[in-house]
Amino acid sequence: MIFSVALFVGVVSATLCANDCANVTSHVVCFNGTSCGSGKPGQFDFFAFSQISLIQYCSALTRNYDPTARNASRRCAPHAKLSPILSIHGLWPNYFHGYPQCCSNAQPFSSGPVASPGSFDPEIDAPALFARLLRVWSDPAATDACGQMWNHEYLKHATCMLRPLDPRWFLNVTLALRDFLAPRTMAVERVRVAAQGALIDESLIRGLYPRAVQIVCDPSARPAPQLVELRTCWSVSQLTGEPEQQIDCTPDRFECPKQFFIP
């Protein structure tokens, strides 16, 4: 019996998640057509922390618009429970006029009954962390653990940070920033509840933060603008490579108008 169990475990392998950076040809995307950064891990100008409305995210997918820029053909589960409280989208290293992506040759996460050698499987390697990720960083359009946002975010963005091959560090840093912002996130939720479906003036949201934020609306929303993401910007600690102080964000191209809805 012992031999049989050992044999069974030996042939069962983990699923290595898809490598979202496999077909990326450029590690640097510049907005003005000129050089904007080196594309080397740890060399960037600031962080953007993006929080997403899962309600609007799922609504946008029905119109083939994906705010996460992953796969617009995906759809949320029909009966998914979508909290109105802003969820995590990602933590992004940015240049002032562009951004780096897929900077390091990292191995994708894995998912399965046993860990894949050399890969990180949050459910097996860090079960408490995995449980928390499912609560505050979940993707209602994901059909399995590999489809969760954090897999894509690690490969595309975390591999450009100071510790590009340390997924546990990246996940914990992102969660720590989410916790730090929790009082302001809940203040946004109170504004949404008080509005009860009415238009919200941008000043009510901007006034909740000490520095300028990006308030991003879904460009596919009809008949009125709907908030889909809220982003804060952060300086980079030269010592730890982590977010340090909130700084002003510049306006996004999909910035909400003066008045908008929060679903």
Protein Blocks (a to p, Z undefined) as FASTA:
>chain_A
ZZmmmmmmmmpccdddddfklmpcbfbdcfklpafbeoighiafbdcdddddfklmmmmm
mnopafkopalmbccdfklccdfbdcdfbdcdddfkbccehkbccddddddjbdcehiac
fklmmmmlmmmmmmmmccfkbcbfklpmklmmmmmmmmmmmblmlmklmmmmmmmmmmmm
mmmmmmmmmmmmmnnopacdfklmmmmpcbdcdddddfkbcfbdcdfbdcddddddfklo
pafbdcdddddfklccfbdcdZZ
